[in-house]
């Protein structure tokens, strides 16, 4: 591929910070966390998008591992499952210390880059993981979780999801308190998956930069999971970062309706539409064989990044692939080894070295550093909140 050598040279200095990888959930679904049965130190291309060799080939320097749990897990069951997800990340770090290293701060990310290891951070995907408890939120932060996505595909009692019916008009009073408490402890507010009303409400409340860990441009592909232009434009004043995702149904208009039919086919077979186990993928591949899917490419993602750079500014964009959280990926970005292909495409579009360095590394490190700084400024002004959903929302 043209410019691939130049992409590798850029990434040697400024490797990719990826905002979202669902490997922990894939390990739960495939082998119930048995790392002997699914060893990412070996080639796992038959089963996963992610293993250590492909992370190295893809020039990944930092990864936010998603400690996602499905929304059909609720209450204390959701909290317990999230803790199990946190635990498997700890097991991965202990098993592969020459490759992966725990990172809690922006400084930790820079240290890992100098040492040639992958800075490993965690993000909780969905506010259902805290069971309406600010103490649980703080406990997750203590365990190393550095962002929380306010919703997943379904509403929480205090925040509206992009893919559910509106219930509270964005954020309820308790939802606003969640954002304030996240600011206070230095946890990034992740606005992927939330409704546009929730995005705008969070930007009004937040005293720290926000994050979109894996969302693309709604103007380029009109899917509710994507970010409207007015929200992208607001990131400059907020200081936040929007990390473009690779999921075809969110980035390629032709793939939206195709995926809706594929999801319905999964449900007709009694499977969750996000099932990427061997059984789930067998059903998906059979459907794809009968109904060839529209193919996204690295150029499709680059189209989103071009637009997001124009609207938000180059200081407010990043990359969040969503590997191992999607059944399908774009051509050229089939797995975590593919990031250089995207950078080569952007070089071909005359992106400068300085712009690419911000996209791949600098913006993500800066947004975490700024969240840390905001927390240090807020904490002398107010202590931990013990407000409850019932107190604030009735």
C-alpha positions as CSV (number, residue, x, y, z in Angstrom):
1,X,0.0,0.0,0.0
2,X,1.2,3.5,-0.9
3,X,2.6,5.4,2.2
4,X,2.6,2.3,4.4
5,X,6.3,2.8,5.2
6,X,5.6,6.4,6.2
7,X,2.7,5.3,8.3
8,X,4.9,2.8,10.2
9,X,7.6,5.5,10.7
10,X,5.0,7.9,12.2
11,X,3.6,5.2,14.4
12,X,7.0,4.3,15.7
13,X,7.1,7.7,17.4
14,X,3.4,8.2,18.0
15,X,1.7,4.8,18.4
16,X,-2.1,4.4,18.4
17,X,-4.1,5.0,21.6
18,X,-7.2,3.0,20.9
19,X,-10.3,4.1,22.9
20,X,-12.2,0.9,22.9
21,X,-11.5,-2.9,22.6
22,X,-13.9,-5.5,23.9
23,X,-11.4,-8.3,24.3
24,X,-12.4,-8.9,28.0
25,X,-16.0,-9.6,27.0
26,X,-14.9,-11.8,24.2
27,X,-12.8,-13.8,26.6
28,X,-15.8,-14.2,28.9
29,X,-18.1,-15.3,26.0
30,X,-15.6,-17.7,24.3
31,X,-13.9,-19.4,27.2
32,X,-15.2,-18.0,30.5
33,X,-11.9,-16.2,31.1
34,X,-9.8,-19.4,30.7
35,X,-6.6,-17.8,29.3
36,X,-5.0,-21.2,28.7
37,X,-7.7,-22.0,26.2
38,X,-7.5,-18.6,24.4
39,X,-3.9,-17.4,24.8
40,X,-3.4,-14.0,23.2
41,X,0.3,-14.7,23.3
42,X,-0.4,-17.0,20.4
43,X,-2.1,-16.3,17.0
44,X,-5.9,-16.0,17.7
45,X,-6.9,-14.8,14.3
46,X,-9.4,-17.7,14.0
47,X,-11.3,-16.5,17.1
48,X,-10.5,-12.9,17.9
49,X,-9.5,-9.5,16.4
50,X,-6.8,-9.1,19.1
51,X,-3.6,-10.9,20.1
52,X,-0.2,-9.6,21.2
53,X,1.5,-10.1,17.8
54,X,-1.2,-8.2,15.9
55,X,-1.2,-5.4,18.5
56,X,2.5,-5.0,17.8
57,X,1.9,-5.1,14.0
58,X,-0.8,-2.5,14.4
59,X,1.6,-0.2,16.4
60,X,-0.8,0.0,19.3
61,X,0.9,2.0,22.2
62,X,-2.1,2.3,24.6
63,X,-5.4,0.5,24.8
64,X,-8.5,1.3,26.8
65,X,-9.8,-2.2,27.5
66,X,-13.6,-2.1,27.8
67,X,-14.9,-3.7,30.9
68,X,-18.4,-3.9,29.3
69,X,-21.3,-6.0,30.5
70,X,-24.5,-6.5,28.6
71,X,-27.5,-4.5,29.7
72,X,-29.6,-7.6,30.4
73,X,-27.3,-7.8,33.4
74,X,-28.9,-5.4,35.9
75,X,-28.5,-4.3,39.5
76,X,-25.9,-6.1,41.6
77,X,-25.4,-8.7,38.8
78,X,-24.2,-6.0,36.5
79,X,-21.7,-4.7,39.2
80,X,-20.4,-8.3,39.8
81,X,-20.0,-8.9,36.1
82,X,-18.1,-5.6,35.7
83,X,-15.8,-6.6,38.6
84,X,-15.1,-9.9,36.8
85,X,-14.2,-7.9,33.7
86,X,-11.8,-5.7,35.7
87,X,-10.3,-8.9,37.1
88,X,-9.6,-10.4,33.7
89,X,-7.7,-7.3,32.6
90,X,-5.6,-7.7,35.8
91,X,-5.0,-11.3,34.8
92,X,-3.9,-10.3,31.3
93,X,-1.4,-7.7,32.7
94,X,0.0,-10.3,35.1
95,X,0.3,-12.9,32.4
96,X,2.0,-10.7,29.8
97,X,4.1,-8.2,31.7
98,X,6.6,-7.8,28.9
99,X,3.9,-6.6,26.6
100,X,1.1,-5.0,28.7
101,X,1.5,-2.6,31.6
102,X,-1.2,-1.1,33.9
103,X,-1.7,2.7,33.3
104,X,-3.7,5.0,35.5
105,X,-2.4,8.4,34.4
106,X,-1.2,10.3,31.4
107,X,2.3,10.0,32.8
108,X,1.9,6.2,33.0
109,X,1.0,6.2,29.3
110,X,4.1,8.1,28.4
111,X,6.3,5.8,30.5
112,X,4.8,2.8,28.8
113,X,5.6,4.3,25.4
114,X,9.2,4.9,26.3
115,X,9.5,1.3,27.6
116,X,7.9,-0.2,24.5
117,X,4.9,-1.7,26.3
118,X,1.2,-1.2,25.7
119,X,-0.3,1.1,28.3
120,X,-3.4,-0.7,29.5
121,X,-6.3,1.4,30.8
122,X,-9.9,0.4,31.4
123,X,-13.3,1.9,30.5
124,X,-16.7,0.8,31.8
125,X,-19.2,0.7,29.0
126,X,-22.6,1.6,30.4
127,X,-23.8,3.3,33.5
128,X,-25.8,0.2,34.4
129,X,-22.4,-1.0,35.7
130,X,-22.7,1.2,38.8
131,X,-26.3,0.2,39.7
132,X,-27.2,3.9,40.5
133,X,-24.5,4.1,43.1
134,X,-21.9,6.9,43.2
135,X,-19.9,4.9,45.8
136,X,-19.7,2.1,43.2
137,X,-18.5,4.6,40.6
138,X,-15.7,5.7,43.0
139,X,-14.8,2.0,43.6
140,X,-14.4,1.4,39.9
141,X,-12.1,4.4,39.6
142,X,-10.1,3.1,42.6
143,X,-9.8,-0.2,40.7
144,X,-8.3,1.6,37.7
145,X,-11.4,2.4,35.5
146,X,-10.6,5.7,33.8
147,X,-13.8,6.3,31.8
148,X,-17.4,5.3,32.0
149,X,-19.8,5.4,29.1
150,X,-23.0,6.8,30.5
151,X,-25.2,4.3,28.7
152,X,-24.9,1.3,26.4
153,X,-27.7,0.4,24.0
154,X,-30.4,0.9,26.6
155,X,-31.3,3.8,28.8
156,X,-30.2,3.9,32.4
157,X,-32.7,5.4,34.9
158,X,-30.8,8.7,34.7
159,X,-29.5,8.9,31.1
160,X,-30.9,8.4,27.6
161,X,-29.3,6.1,25.1
162,X,-28.9,6.8,21.4
163,X,-30.7,3.5,20.6
164,X,-33.6,3.5,23.1
165,X,-36.7,5.6,23.5
166,X,-36.2,9.0,25.2
167,X,-37.1,8.8,28.9
168,X,-35.4,11.6,30.9
169,X,-34.7,14.2,28.1
170,X,-30.9,13.6,28.2
171,X,-29.7,13.5,31.8
172,X,-31.8,13.5,35.0
173,X,-30.8,15.4,38.1
174,X,-29.0,12.2,39.3
175,X,-27.4,11.8,35.9
176,X,-25.9,15.3,36.2
177,X,-24.6,14.4,39.6
178,X,-22.9,11.3,38.0
179,X,-21.1,13.6,35.6
180,X,-20.0,16.0,38.4
181,X,-18.7,13.1,40.5
182,X,-16.8,11.7,37.5
183,X,-15.2,15.1,37.1
184,X,-14.3,15.2,40.7
185,X,-12.5,11.9,40.8
186,X,-10.9,12.3,37.4
187,X,-12.9,9.7,35.5
188,X,-13.5,10.6,31.8
189,X,-17.2,11.0,30.9
190,X,-17.6,8.8,27.8
191,X,-20.5,9.9,25.5
192,X,-20.4,7.1,23.0
193,X,-23.8,5.3,22.9
194,X,-25.7,8.2,24.4
195,X,-28.5,10.2,22.8
196,X,-27.6,13.5,21.3
197,X,-29.7,15.2,24.1
198,X,-27.5,13.4,26.7
199,X,-24.3,14.5,24.9
200,X,-25.5,18.1,25.0
201,X,-26.6,17.9,28.7
202,X,-23.2,16.3,29.7
203,X,-21.3,19.1,27.9
204,X,-23.3,21.7,29.8
205,X,-22.6,20.1,33.1
206,X,-19.0,18.8,32.7
207,X,-16.1,20.8,34.3
208,X,-13.6,18.5,32.5
209,X,-13.1,17.3,28.9
210,X,-15.3,14.5,27.7
211,X,-14.6,11.5,25.6
212,X,-16.3,9.7,22.8
213,X,-14.5,6.3,23.0
214,X,-15.8,4.9,19.8
215,X,-18.2,7.1,17.7
216,X,-18.0,8.6,14.3
217,X,-19.7,11.5,12.4
218,X,-23.4,11.6,12.0
219,X,-23.2,14.0,9.1
220,X,-21.2,11.4,7.1
221,X,-23.3,8.4,8.2
222,X,-26.7,9.2,9.7
223,X,-26.8,6.7,12.5
224,X,-27.9,7.6,16.1
225,X,-24.7,6.1,17.5
226,X,-22.7,8.9,15.7
227,X,-22.0,12.5,16.8
228,X,-23.9,15.4,15.4
229,X,-21.9,18.4,14.0
230,X,-23.1,20.8,16.8
231,X,-21.7,18.4,19.4
232,X,-18.4,17.9,17.5
233,X,-18.1,21.7,17.2
234,X,-18.6,22.1,21.0
235,X,-15.6,19.9,21.8
236,X,-13.1,22.7,21.2
237,X,-14.5,24.7,24.1
238,X,-14.8,21.6,26.3
239,X,-11.4,20.2,25.4
240,X,-12.8,16.7,24.7
241,X,-11.8,14.1,22.1
242,X,-14.0,12.1,19.7
243,X,-12.5,8.8,18.7
244,X,-13.7,7.5,15.4
245,X,-14.9,3.9,15.3
246,X,-14.5,1.3,12.6
247,X,-17.9,-0.6,13.0
248,X,-19.3,-0.8,9.5
249,X,-23.0,-0.2,10.5
250,X,-22.0,3.1,12.1
251,X,-19.8,4.4,9.3
252,X,-21.1,3.2,5.9
253,X,-24.7,4.3,5.1
254,X,-25.3,1.2,2.9
255,X,-24.4,-1.0,5.9
256,X,-27.0,0.4,8.2
257,X,-30.1,-1.4,6.7
258,X,-28.0,-4.5,6.0
259,X,-27.0,-4.8,9.6
260,X,-30.5,-4.3,10.8
261,X,-31.5,-7.4,8.8
262,X,-28.5,-9.3,10.1
263,X,-29.4,-8.5,13.7
264,X,-32.9,-9.6,13.2
265,X,-31.6,-12.9,11.7
266,X,-29.5,-13.4,14.8
267,X,-32.5,-12.9,17.1
268,X,-34.6,-15.3,14.9
269,X,-31.9,-17.9,15.8
270,X,-32.3,-17.2,19.5
271,X,-29.0,-15.3,19.7
272,X,-28.0,-11.8,21.0
273,X,-27.2,-9.6,18.0
274,X,-23.7,-8.9,19.5
275,X,-22.9,-12.6,19.9
276,X,-19.4,-13.2,18.4
277,X,-19.0,-16.7,19.7
278,X,-18.3,-19.5,17.3
279,X,-22.1,-20.3,17.2
280,X,-23.0,-16.6,16.6
281,X,-20.4,-16.1,13.9
282,X,-21.6,-19.2,12.1
283,X,-25.0,-17.7,11.9
284,X,-23.6,-14.3,10.9
285,X,-21.4,-15.8,8.1
286,X,-24.2,-17.8,6.7
287,X,-26.3,-14.7,6.5
288,X,-23.4,-12.8,4.9
289,X,-23.0,-15.5,2.3
290,X,-26.6,-15.4,1.3
291,X,-26.8,-11.6,1.5
292,X,-23.4,-10.0,0.7
293,X,-22.7,-7.1,2.9
294,X,-21.7,-3.6,1.8
295,X,-18.0,-3.3,2.5
296,X,-16.5,-0.4,4.4
297,X,-12.8,0.3,4.0
298,X,-10.0,2.3,5.6
299,X,-11.1,5.1,3.2
300,X,-14.6,5.0,4.8
301,X,-13.1,5.7,8.2
302,X,-10.8,8.4,6.7
303,X,-13.9,10.1,5.4
304,X,-15.3,10.4,8.9
305,X,-11.9,11.6,10.3
306,X,-11.7,14.2,7.5
307,X,-15.1,15.6,8.5
308,X,-14.5,15.3,12.3
309,X,-11.2,17.2,11.9
310,X,-12.9,20.0,10.0
311,X,-15.7,20.4,12.5
312,X,-14.1,19.6,15.8
313,X,-10.5,20.6,15.1
314,X,-7.5,18.4,14.9
315,X,-6.9,18.6,18.7
316,X,-10.2,16.9,19.4
317,X,-10.1,13.6,17.4
318,X,-8.8,10.1,18.0
319,X,-9.4,6.4,17.2
320,X,-11.6,3.8,18.9
321,X,-11.9,0.7,16.7
322,X,-14.3,-1.4,18.8
323,X,-12.4,-4.6,18.0
324,X,-13.8,-7.8,19.4
325,X,-17.1,-5.9,20.0
326,X,-18.4,-6.3,16.5
327,X,-19.0,-9.2,14.1
328,X,-17.8,-7.3,11.0
329,X,-14.9,-4.9,10.3
330,X,-13.8,-2.9,7.3
331,X,-11.5,-4.2,4.6
332,X,-7.9,-3.2,5.5
333,X,-9.0,-2.8,9.1
334,X,-9.9,-6.4,9.8
335,X,-8.2,-6.6,13.2
336,X,-5.8,-4.7,15.4
337,X,-3.0,-5.0,13.0
338,X,-4.7,-2.7,10.5
339,X,-4.1,0.8,12.0
340,X,-1.1,1.5,9.7
341,X,-3.4,1.1,6.7
342,X,-5.7,3.9,8.1
343,X,-2.7,6.2,8.7
344,X,-1.4,5.4,5.2
345,X,-4.8,6.5,3.8
346,X,-4.6,9.7,5.8
347,X,-1.1,10.4,4.6
348,X,-2.4,10.0,1.1
349,X,-4.9,12.7,1.9
350,X,-2.1,15.0,2.9
351,X,-2.6,14.9,6.7
352,X,0.6,16.3,8.2
353,X,2.8,14.5,10.7
354,X,1.8,16.9,13.4
355,X,-1.9,16.2,12.8
356,X,-1.4,12.5,12.7
357,X,0.6,12.5,15.9
358,X,-2.3,14.3,17.6
359,X,-4.8,11.8,16.2
360,X,-2.9,8.6,17.2
361,X,-1.3,9.6,20.5
362,X,-1.2,13.1,21.7
363,X,-4.9,14.0,22.0
364,X,-5.8,10.9,24.0
365,X,-3.0,11.5,26.4
366,X,-3.8,15.1,26.8
367,X,-7.5,14.5,27.5
368,X,-6.7,12.2,30.4
369,X,-4.1,14.6,31.7
370,X,-6.7,17.4,31.6
371,X,-9.2,15.3,33.4
372,X,-6.6,14.7,36.1
373,X,-6.0,18.4,36.4
374,X,-9.7,19.2,36.6
375,X,-10.0,16.7,39.4
376,X,-7.2,18.3,41.4
377,X,-8.9,21.7,41.0
378,X,-12.4,20.4,42.0
379,X,-11.5,18.2,45.0
380,X,-10.6,21.1,47.4
381,X,-14.0,22.6,46.5
382,X,-16.3,19.6,47.2
383,X,-16.0,16.2,48.7
384,X,-17.6,12.9,47.6
385,X,-21.2,12.9,46.7
386,X,-23.5,10.4,48.5
387,X,-26.6,11.5,46.6
388,X,-29.0,8.8,45.6
389,X,-31.3,8.3,42.6
390,X,-34.3,8.5,44.8
391,X,-33.2,11.7,46.5
392,X,-32.5,13.6,43.2
393,X,-35.0,12.1,40.8
394,X,-37.9,11.2,43.2
